[in-house]
Amino acid sequence: MSDFEKRSNYNKDAGVVQVKIGFEKPVLEVELNEMQEIQRQRVKDVIQAVVPNGVLHGGTYTYSNGIFKIQEVTAIIEGEIVYIPSLQISAENDDIIYIKVWEKEITATTVMKAYGNEQGEVIPNYIVDSRVGQETSRRIVLAYDLVKSTESDGAYLKLGKIKSGKFEKEVKEIFKIDELITREEIEGMFIEI
């Protein structure tokens, strides 16, 4: 039986950028997990340094008959990129709507959802390899859903508020596709000497 109690010894404040493995020395699961966490944190750090929290241009936001719904939105939340095909939540006046993201451990018996969307389509759980026939590892999924409070663990992106029966969008659009600089514009910025 596998033991999954200890995930890693990783401490992002330690400044570690690599795990060095010695010849003929045992490699522990916490070291392999730490290698993944180092790389993931470095990617998140780059995204956070370049891209603020918000949504990419596009998608739809609707509020009707007490249901708020978003569709076809890509959000950036604390360095995580989240694609949202569709989410909805019941809401009323003065409710604030957030996207919540959090890490969720997936076992061989967990119901898996497409893209980590807690309201998404159920997809096959592939964790048990038929060659072994038992759980040898687990997966960490970046799960997400719509919520109306920020009282539990996770990262949040405020989308807006229901006011006078309408949704008032407050989330920042990071950029619009038509506002990106083209290659021709970049080349035009340089002066030949």
Buried (B, 14 or more C-beta within 10 A) or exposed (E): EEEEEEBBEBEEEEEBEEBEEEEEEEEEBBBBBBBEBBEBBEEBEEBBEEBEBBBBBEBEBEBEEEEBBBBEBBBBBEBBBBBBBBBBBEBEEEBBBBBBBBBBEBEBEBEBBEBBBBBBEEEEBEBBEEEEEEBEBBBBBBBBBBBBEEEEEBBBBBBBBBEEEEBEBEBEEBEEEEEEEEEEEEEEEEEEE
